[in-house]
Amino acid sequence: MSKKSFPEPVEALLLILAILVGIVILTLFFSILIGINLGAQDFEKNARFIFIFGGSLFIIVPYIYSRIKKYEIRPLFRLNAVPGPIIFLSVLCGVSLS
């Protein structure tokens, strides 16, 4: 039996669903914890933490899952070297857009 380098589609779907459930739980927890003591205006200002921590779940959970399943990280997340001309053009486009 050969070692798998990528998760099955069902595994990936379950992982995405777990992340979405985690974001819902994070939102509810944040709403209960912070929303009780703050007014609606302050709640909107502090809601950016939901986006920060919720977005980080999309990185942290798959990384932990891949470490547990012993997948190779570089091919799984497509962490390949970027050629120099591509970096230069990207920086040029970014500067021109900003």
mmCIF file of the C-alpha atoms, coordinates in Angstrom:
data_MODEL
# 
_entry.id   MODEL 
# 
loop_
_atom_site.group_PDB 
_atom_site.id 
_atom_site.type_symbol 
_atom_site.label_atom_id 
_atom_site.label_alt_id 
_atom_site.label_comp_id 
_atom_site.label_asym_id 
_atom_site.label_entity_id 
_atom_site.label_seq_id 
_atom_site.pdbx_PDB_ins_code 
_atom_site.Cartn_x 
_atom_site.Cartn_y 
_atom_site.Cartn_z 
_atom_site.occupancy 
_atom_site.B_iso_or_equiv 
_atom_site.pdbx_formal_charge 
_atom_site.auth_seq_id 
_atom_site.auth_comp_id 
_atom_site.auth_asym_id 
_atom_site.auth_atom_id 
_atom_site.pdbx_PDB_model_num 
ATOM 1  C CA . MET A 1 1  ? 0.000   0.000  0.000   1.00 0.00 ? 1  MET A CA 1 
ATOM 2  C CA . SER A 1 2  ? 1.480   3.347  -1.047  1.00 0.00 ? 2  SER A CA 1 
ATOM 3  C CA . LYS A 1 3  ? 1.470   6.445  1.095   1.00 0.00 ? 3  LYS A CA 1 
ATOM 4  C CA . LYS A 1 4  ? -1.217  8.973  0.142   1.00 0.00 ? 4  LYS A CA 1 
ATOM 5  C CA . SER A 1 5  ? -0.067  12.491 -0.601  1.00 0.00 ? 5  SER A CA 1 
ATOM 6  C CA . PHE A 1 6  ? -3.497  14.125 -0.742  1.00 0.00 ? 6  PHE A CA 1 
ATOM 7  C CA . PRO A 1 7  ? -6.712  13.645 1.236   1.00 0.00 ? 7  PRO A CA 1 
ATOM 8  C CA . GLU A 1 8  ? -9.738  12.040 -0.348  1.00 0.00 ? 8  GLU A CA 1 
ATOM 9  C CA . PRO A 1 9  ? -12.446 14.465 -1.539  1.00 0.00 ? 9  PRO A CA 1 
ATOM 10 C CA . VAL A 1 10 ? -14.790 13.375 1.262   1.00 0.00 ? 10 VAL A CA 1 
ATOM 11 C CA . GLU A 1 11 ? -12.074 14.097 3.838   1.00 0.00 ? 11 GLU A CA 1 
ATOM 12 C CA . ALA A 1 12 ? -11.504 17.552 2.366   1.00 0.00 ? 12 ALA A CA 1 
ATOM 13 C CA . LEU A 1 13 ? -15.237 18.285 2.400   1.00 0.00 ? 13 LEU A CA 1 
ATOM 14 C CA . LEU A 1 14 ? -15.538 17.209 6.022   1.00 0.00 ? 14 LEU A CA 1 
ATOM 15 C CA . LEU A 1 15 ? -12.564 19.380 6.921   1.00 0.00 ? 15 LEU A CA 1 
ATOM 16 C CA . ILE A 1 16 ? -14.139 22.411 5.245   1.00 0.00 ? 16 ILE A CA 1 
ATOM 17 C CA . LEU A 1 17 ? -17.432 21.730 7.022   1.00 0.00 ? 17 LEU A CA 1 
ATOM 18 C CA . ALA A 1 18 ? -15.575 21.456 10.339  1.00 0.00 ? 18 ALA A CA 1 
ATOM 19 C CA . ILE A 1 19 ? -13.936 24.822 9.689   1.00 0.00 ? 19 ILE A CA 1 
ATOM 20 C CA . LEU A 1 20 ? -17.281 26.435 8.891   1.00 0.00 ? 20 LEU A CA 1 
ATOM 21 C CA . VAL A 1 21 ? -18.805 24.988 12.066  1.00 0.00 ? 21 VAL A CA 1 
ATOM 22 C CA . GLY A 1 22 ? -15.790 26.331 13.966  1.00 0.00 ? 22 GLY A CA 1 
ATOM 23 C CA . ILE A 1 23 ? -16.392 29.801 12.534  1.00 0.00 ? 23 ILE A CA 1 
ATOM 24 C CA . VAL A 1 24 ? -20.063 29.665 13.566  1.00 0.00 ? 24 VAL A CA 1 
ATOM 25 C CA . ILE A 1 25 ? -19.100 28.574 17.085  1.00 0.00 ? 25 ILE A CA 1 
ATOM 26 C CA . LEU A 1 26 ? -16.441 31.312 17.238  1.00 0.00 ? 26 LEU A CA 1 
ATOM 27 C CA . THR A 1 27 ? -18.997 33.892 16.144  1.00 0.00 ? 27 THR A CA 1 
ATOM 28 C CA . LEU A 1 28 ? -21.531 32.735 18.726  1.00 0.00 ? 28 LEU A CA 1 
ATOM 29 C CA . PHE A 1 29 ? -18.912 32.641 21.470  1.00 0.00 ? 29 PHE A CA 1 
ATOM 30 C CA . PHE A 1 30 ? -17.688 36.121 20.544  1.00 0.00 ? 30 PHE A CA 1 
ATOM 31 C CA . SER A 1 31 ? -21.245 37.460 20.403  1.00 0.00 ? 31 SER A CA 1 
ATOM 32 C CA . ILE A 1 32 ? -22.067 36.076 23.821  1.00 0.00 ? 32 ILE A CA 1 
ATOM 33 C CA . LEU A 1 33 ? -18.778 37.054 25.445  1.00 0.00 ? 33 LEU A CA 1 
ATOM 34 C CA . ILE A 1 34 ? -18.336 40.536 23.980  1.00 0.00 ? 34 ILE A CA 1 
ATOM 35 C CA . GLY A 1 35 ? -21.858 41.436 22.899  1.00 0.00 ? 35 GLY A CA 1 
ATOM 36 C CA . ILE A 1 36 ? -23.287 41.370 26.409  1.00 0.00 ? 36 ILE A CA 1 
ATOM 37 C CA . ASN A 1 37 ? -20.967 44.077 27.691  1.00 0.00 ? 37 ASN A CA 1 
ATOM 38 C CA . LEU A 1 38 ? -20.853 46.293 24.607  1.00 0.00 ? 38 LEU A CA 1 
ATOM 39 C CA . GLY A 1 39 ? -23.342 48.307 22.643  1.00 0.00 ? 39 GLY A CA 1 
ATOM 40 C CA . ALA A 1 40 ? -24.031 47.582 18.991  1.00 0.00 ? 40 ALA A CA 1 
ATOM 41 C CA . GLN A 1 41 ? -21.606 50.240 17.795  1.00 0.00 ? 41 GLN A CA 1 
ATOM 42 C CA . ASP A 1 42 ? -18.688 48.896 19.843  1.00 0.00 ? 42 ASP A CA 1 
ATOM 43 C CA . PHE A 1 43 ? -19.583 45.364 18.795  1.00 0.00 ? 43 PHE A CA 1 
ATOM 44 C CA . GLU A 1 44 ? -19.148 46.298 15.130  1.00 0.00 ? 44 GLU A CA 1 
ATOM 45 C CA . LYS A 1 45 ? -15.720 47.761 15.867  1.00 0.00 ? 45 LYS A CA 1 
ATOM 46 C CA . ASN A 1 46 ? -14.595 44.592 17.641  1.00 0.00 ? 46 ASN A CA 1 
ATOM 47 C CA . ALA A 1 47 ? -16.106 42.217 15.079  1.00 0.00 ? 47 ALA A CA 1 
ATOM 48 C CA . ARG A 1 48 ? -12.857 42.342 13.090  1.00 0.00 ? 48 ARG A CA 1 
ATOM 49 C CA . PHE A 1 49 ? -11.491 39.782 15.537  1.00 0.00 ? 49 PHE A CA 1 
ATOM 50 C CA . ILE A 1 50 ? -14.037 37.305 14.209  1.00 0.00 ? 50 ILE A CA 1 
ATOM 51 C CA . PHE A 1 51 ? -12.610 37.809 10.730  1.00 0.00 ? 51 PHE A CA 1 
ATOM 52 C CA . ILE A 1 52 ? -9.028  37.468 11.946  1.00 0.00 ? 52 ILE A CA 1 
ATOM 53 C CA . PHE A 1 53 ? -9.537  34.313 14.004  1.00 0.00 ? 53 PHE A CA 1 
ATOM 54 C CA . GLY A 1 54 ? -12.105 32.835 11.628  1.00 0.00 ? 54 GLY A CA 1 
ATOM 55 C CA . GLY A 1 55 ? -9.792  33.339 8.669   1.00 0.00 ? 55 GLY A CA 1 
ATOM 56 C CA . SER A 1 56 ? -6.909  31.790 10.558  1.00 0.00 ? 56 SER A CA 1 
ATOM 57 C CA . LEU A 1 57 ? -8.978  28.615 10.975  1.00 0.00 ? 57 LEU A CA 1 
ATOM 58 C CA . PHE A 1 58 ? -8.689  28.101 7.208   1.00 0.00 ? 58 PHE A CA 1 
ATOM 59 C CA . ILE A 1 59 ? -4.906  27.867 7.643   1.00 0.00 ? 59 ILE A CA 1 
ATOM 60 C CA . ILE A 1 60 ? -4.453  26.279 11.059  1.00 0.00 ? 60 ILE A CA 1 
ATOM 61 C CA . VAL A 1 61 ? -6.991  23.435 10.865  1.00 0.00 ? 61 VAL A CA 1 
ATOM 62 C CA . PRO A 1 62 ? -5.818  22.007 7.495   1.00 0.00 ? 62 PRO A CA 1 
ATOM 63 C CA . TYR A 1 63 ? -2.191  22.284 8.628   1.00 0.00 ? 63 TYR A CA 1 
ATOM 64 C CA . ILE A 1 64 ? -2.866  20.393 11.859  1.00 0.00 ? 64 ILE A CA 1 
ATOM 65 C CA . TYR A 1 65 ? -4.943  17.809 9.987   1.00 0.00 ? 65 TYR A CA 1 
ATOM 66 C CA . SER A 1 66 ? -2.182  17.268 7.431   1.00 0.00 ? 66 SER A CA 1 
ATOM 67 C CA . ARG A 1 67 ? 0.404   16.847 10.206  1.00 0.00 ? 67 ARG A CA 1 
ATOM 68 C CA . ILE A 1 68 ? -1.795  14.284 11.974  1.00 0.00 ? 68 ILE A CA 1 
ATOM 69 C CA . LYS A 1 69 ? -2.340  12.329 8.741   1.00 0.00 ? 69 LYS A CA 1 
ATOM 70 C CA . LYS A 1 70 ? 1.397   12.681 7.919   1.00 0.00 ? 70 LYS A CA 1 
ATOM 71 C CA . TYR A 1 71 ? 0.883   14.232 4.477   1.00 0.00 ? 71 TYR A CA 1 
ATOM 72 C CA . GLU A 1 72 ? 3.764   16.078 2.884   1.00 0.00 ? 72 GLU A CA 1 
ATOM 73 C CA . ILE A 1 73 ? 3.170   19.778 3.454   1.00 0.00 ? 73 ILE A CA 1 
ATOM 74 C CA . ARG A 1 74 ? 4.865   21.302 0.383   1.00 0.00 ? 74 ARG A CA 1 
ATOM 75 C CA . PRO A 1 75 ? 2.971   19.397 -2.343  1.00 0.00 ? 75 PRO A CA 1 
ATOM 76 C CA . LEU A 1 76 ? -0.284  19.412 -0.394  1.00 0.00 ? 76 LEU A CA 1 
ATOM 77 C CA . PHE A 1 77 ? -0.382  23.204 -0.039  1.00 0.00 ? 77 PHE A CA 1 
ATOM 78 C CA . ARG A 1 78 ? 1.472   23.763 -3.348  1.00 0.00 ? 78 ARG A CA 1 
ATOM 79 C CA . LEU A 1 79 ? 4.323   25.665 -1.712  1.00 0.00 ? 79 LEU A CA 1 
ATOM 80 C CA . ASN A 1 80 ? 6.552   25.953 -4.757  1.00 0.00 ? 80 ASN A CA 1 
ATOM 81 C CA . ALA A 1 81 ? 9.324   28.431 -5.449  1.00 0.00 ? 81 ALA A CA 1 
ATOM 82 C CA . VAL A 1 82 ? 8.252   31.506 -7.403  1.00 0.00 ? 82 VAL A CA 1 
ATOM 83 C CA . PRO A 1 83 ? 10.556  32.698 -10.209 1.00 0.00 ? 83 PRO A CA 1 
ATOM 84 C CA . GLY A 1 84 ? 12.147  36.132 -9.827  1.00 0.00 ? 84 GLY A CA 1 
ATOM 85 C CA . PRO A 1 85 ? 10.433  37.738 -12.861 1.00 0.00 ? 85 PRO A CA 1 
ATOM 86 C CA . ILE A 1 86 ? 7.017   36.766 -11.487 1.00 0.00 ? 86 ILE A CA 1 
ATOM 87 C CA . ILE A 1 87 ? 7.832   38.396 -8.138  1.00 0.00 ? 87 ILE A CA 1 
ATOM 88 C CA . PHE A 1 88 ? 9.023   41.545 -9.920  1.00 0.00 ? 88 PHE A CA 1 
ATOM 89 C CA . LEU A 1 89 ? 5.867   41.751 -12.032 1.00 0.00 ? 89 LEU A CA 1 
ATOM 90 C CA . SER A 1 90 ? 3.670   41.121 -9.002  1.00 0.00 ? 90 SER A CA 1 
ATOM 91 C CA . VAL A 1 91 ? 5.334   43.912 -7.043  1.00 0.00 ? 91 VAL A CA 1 
ATOM 92 C CA . LEU A 1 92 ? 5.040   46.203 -10.068 1.00 0.00 ? 92 LEU A CA 1 
ATOM 93 C CA . CYS A 1 93 ? 1.313   45.438 -10.420 1.00 0.00 ? 93 CYS A CA 1 
ATOM 94 C CA . GLY A 1 94 ? 0.761   45.849 -6.677  1.00 0.00 ? 94 GLY A CA 1 
ATOM 95 C CA . VAL A 1 95 ? 2.480   49.236 -6.584  1.00 0.00 ? 95 VAL A CA 1 
ATOM 96 C CA . SER A 1 96 ? 0.571   50.442 -9.642  1.00 0.00 ? 96 SER A CA 1 
ATOM 97 C CA . LEU A 1 97 ? -2.760  49.360 -8.126  1.00 0.00 ? 97 LEU A CA 1 
ATOM 98 C CA . SER A 1 98 ? -2.088  51.054 -4.818  1.00 0.00 ? 98 SER A CA 1 
# 
